[in-house]
Amino acid sequence: MLFRLLWLVLIGAVAYYLFNLLVGLVNANKCSYCDGHGYWEGTRGEKNFCKTCNGTGKAK
């Protein structure tokens, strides 16, 4: 019983680590100007097209 519980915890920890690794890789490719949204918010709240990444939200 204890052995199965330890395996379950180990598998959960590995899955958590891999998930965080993948999320970190995705976030590393975001445009720094618009924060990955493809637009930036103006002073009045309007959404303006990001010319730096051409609206894709990804860094070049």
N, C-alpha and C positions, 0 to 999 in steps of 0.2 A: 504494500500500500504506500509506504513512504517513498519507495523507489519510483513508483509511477508519478507521485506528486512532484518529486524532484525533476523528472523528465518533463513534465508539463510546465513547470516553472522555467526550465532551461529553454524549451522550445518557445515559450512566450517571450523570454528575454531576447532571444535571437531574432524573432519576428519584429519586436519593438525596435531593435537596433537597425535592422535592414530597412524598416519603414522610415525611420528618421534619416538614414543615409540617403534614401531616394528623395525624400522631401528636401533635404539640403542641396542635392544636385539640381533639382528643379528650380529652387529659389536662387541659386547662384547665377542663373541665366536670365534674370529679370533686368529690364531696362532701369537704369538708376534714375532717370529723369521723371518717369511716370510711375515708377514702382511696379511695373509689370501689368498695368491696366490698359495701356494703349491710348490713354487720354490723361490729361491733368486737369484738375479743377481750378477754375479761375476765381477771381475775387468775389464774384456774385453767385458762385455755385454752379456755373455752367461748365459743361465738359468740353474741353478743347482737345482737338486731335494732336497727338504727340508726333512731332516731325522727326524727333531723334531716332525712334524705332520704327517709324512709318506706321504706327497704329497696331503693331504686332505685340508689343509688350515684352519683346525679347531683345537682349543686348546684341549689338552687332559684333 
